[in-house]
Amino acid sequence: MKPLNDTTIRRLTSRLEQEDDFVFLESSRLSEENHRSFLFRNPSAHLCCRPGDSVPNFFEQIDQTRAQGLYLAGWLAYEFGYLLEPCLRRFLPESPVADKPLAMLGVYDPPLIFNHKTELFSNGSGWPSGILKKRRTAPIPAPT
């Protein structure tokens, strides 16, 4: 078992160049228990939190999405932490990028799982190919 080398990563990402959006979470510290990497493709929606948005509503959207059995993958900016504690909000930088997202999470169906033991994805292929893009038709409900 070994982590993916640069050549393998390039092979994977070259096949994903045509994708609109994907997240690849690679496990590089492999062990008997930790030997899988996750590929999330074709999000059906995005959850976004900007400086003026309600953090409780953002977390409610996350909870509702997970309750539907969907997966979330994306990023939280360091500055997102300022929104978690009201007394820290004043430290949030005011700049021309003040309306930029501080958190962005894609909403995904279950990921393809790359097993570093077998060197195959969960669909039995060495690399994702020929998988048609599928979009969820039902929108993510807004928090109530």
N, C-alpha and C positions, 0 to 999 in steps of 0.2 A: 504494500500500500504506500502510495506516495502522493504528494500534492501535485496539482497540475503544473507542468512546466510552461515556460513562455511560448513554446511552439504550439502546445496543445491549447493554451488560452487564445492564441491568435487564430487557430483553426476554428474554435468555437465562436469567437467574436466575428470572424469573417462571415460565418454562416448567419449571424444575427444582424448583419449590416442592414438588411432590408426591413428589419423589425422597426415599428414605430416607437416601441417602448419595451424595455425588459430590465429585469434586475437579476444578476447572477451573484449568489452568496456562496463563495467558495470556502470550504473548510481546508485550511492549510496545516493545522495541527492535528494530524490524524491519529486515531487510536482505535482499539477494538470497538469502543462505544461511539466514537465520533468519526465516521467515515463517509459522510454524505455531504454533497453540495446541492444547492437548490437553484433552479432556473424558473423564474416567474416571467411569463410572456403574455402580451396582449391584454393589458388591464382593461376592465370594463368601465372604470371610472377612476377619478382621483379625488382624494380628500386633501384639502389645502387649508392651512392656517396662516393668516397674515397678521401683522402687528395689531390691527384694530379688531380682529375677530375674537369671538368668545371661545376661550380655551375649553370651558365645560361643554359647550356645544360640539367642539371638535372631538373631544373624548367620547361624547355620546354617539357621534357618527361612527367612531371606531368600534365602540361596543355593539352598535346595531349591525354593522357590517360583519363583525366576527360572529354574531349570533346567527347570521344567515349561512354560516359555514364557509364564508369567503376568507381569503388571505390578504394581508396587507404587507407591502414591502416598499421601502422608500427611504426618506432621510428626515432628520430633525436638525436644524441649524443650532449651533451653540447658543445663539441669542434666543432661541425658543425657551430656554430656561428662565429668562427674564419674565416671561409671561406666566410661569407657573407659580410665582410668588408675587402678590400685588406690590409689596414694598420694593421689589427689584425692578418693576416695570419702568421706573424713571431712568434706569441705566441703559434701557434699550436705545441704541444710537438713532438719532434723527438725521436722515440723509436723503439724497435723491432716490435711494433704493428702499426707502421706508415702507413702500407698499409691496415689496418683494415677499414671496412666501418664506415663512420660517419653518414650515413643515410641509412635506409633500409625500403622500402615501398613495401608491397605486393599489387598486382593488383587483385581486386576481382569483382565478380558479386555482385548484391545487397545483403546486409546482411540479415540473419534471424533476426527479431526484437523480443526481449522478452518484452512483455507488463507486467509491474509490477502490473497493475490493474487486469488483467485477469489471470495472471500467466501462460500465454501461449505464444509460439513463433508465428510469423506471419503465419506460415504454419498450425496453429491450433493444434500443438502438444505441450505437456508439455516439451518434450526434443527432440532434433534432433536425429533421429534414422532412419535407413533404407534409408537414402538419399545417392544415389549413387554419387560417386565423378565424377565430370564432368570437363574436361579440355578444355579451349579455344584452338582452333586450330590455329587461326590467331595470328601471333606474334605482339608484340607492336612495332610500327614503330620507328626507330631512329629519333631524331630531325634533321630537315633539316637546 
